[in-house]
Amino acid sequence: MNNYRELKIWNDSVELSVEIYEKVKVFPKQELYGLSDQIKRSAVSIPSNIAEGAGRNSQLEFNRFLSIASGSAAELNTQLIIANKLKFFLDADFEALQLKLEVLHKMIYKLKRAVQKSIDDEKSKKK
């Protein structure tokens, strides 16, 4: 079991989620249960899946949950783009969120590769 609270990727994704919650507060009221809700759920899904995967008893499961976190990051990116096209964000806020999300997505990819290498190495030892 990995201590997810010590992972930079988990901490960064929690911080992004908090920032997302702050930024969607200015969305139009009719979006309360629409796009803003979807954006918040996608954002929260990233650290949640990292934590759940880290809490599992195998690297294989951790890898699978990192894939889910990566999918949530892609989903969040799409939703942010839509919200920006609808002019729900200031351009500077959108650009800052996009940059943070891009960095986070790269971190997920790198961690996923490292976990996969660990899985592959373990399989090699068993042969």
C-alpha positions, 0 to 999 in steps of 0.5 A: 500500500502506498501512502497517497498523501505523500504523493506530490501528484495527489497533493497537486490534484487536490489543490487543482480540485480546490481551485476548480471549486473556487473558479466555478463559483462565478458560473451562471446560476443555471449551470449550478447542476450542469457544467459546473457540477460536471467540472467539479466531479471530474476534478475531484475524481482525479485525486480520488482515483489516485488515492483509491489506487494507492490504497489497493494491494497491488501495483496492477490495481494502482495502474488501473486507477491511474488510468481512470485518473488520466481519463478524468483529467481528459474529461476535465480538460474537455469541460474546461474548454467548453466552459471557456468557449461559453465565456464562463472563465476569464482567459487568464484563469482558463490558461492557468487551469489548463497549464496546471492540468497539463502538468498534472496529466503528464505526472499521471502518465509518468507515474503510470509508466513507472508503475507499469515498469514495476509490474513488468519487472515483477513478472520477469522475476517470476519467470 
